[in-house]
Amino acid sequence: VKAGDAGLGFQVIVREIRELTKSSNKEIVNIANTLGSIVGHAEHTSNLSKNCVEMIGDVRKLSLAIMDIVSSQNKIITKIVEESNDLMHQSDSYEIPRFIPGMIPV
């Protein structure tokens, strides 16, 4: 085997290694881009989750406020009913008037 023939074989190997290196570099870039995309989507999902938690907190606060309002209304209605019953028991007559100012005559 001549020295020139051995050099040609070595050049073929070097060329193949260069091609594999280029191909590997392209794949590394693709992998890095894919990982970057995954991280971006994960961050977006995390932000959406945080927004959902905040919205749930807001809904909870509103629900508690509504419960307080309903409770207050219930107390007022109960007081009105109690006072109406007291007035009814204090009255000597349970007869409903035929005409009350501002109302349609019965």
C-alpha positions, 0 to 999 in steps of 0.5 A: 500500500502506497502512502498516497492511498493511505492518505486518500482513505484518511481523507474519506474518514475525515470527510465523513466525520465532518458530515456527521459533525454537521448533522449532529450540530443541526440535530443539537440545534433542533433539540435546543429549539424544541426544548426552548419551545417546551419551556415557553409552553410550560411558562405559559401554562404556569401563567395561565394556572396562576391566573386561574388561581387568582380568578378562583380567589376573586370568585370566592371573595364575591361569593362570600360578599353575596352570602353576607348580603343574603344573610343581611337580607334574611335578617331584615326580612325576619325582622319585618315578619316579626314586626308584622306579626307583633302588629297583627297581635296588637290589633283589636281587629284582624279585618283587612281595610277595604281601601288603603291609600295608594293601593287598588281598592279590594 
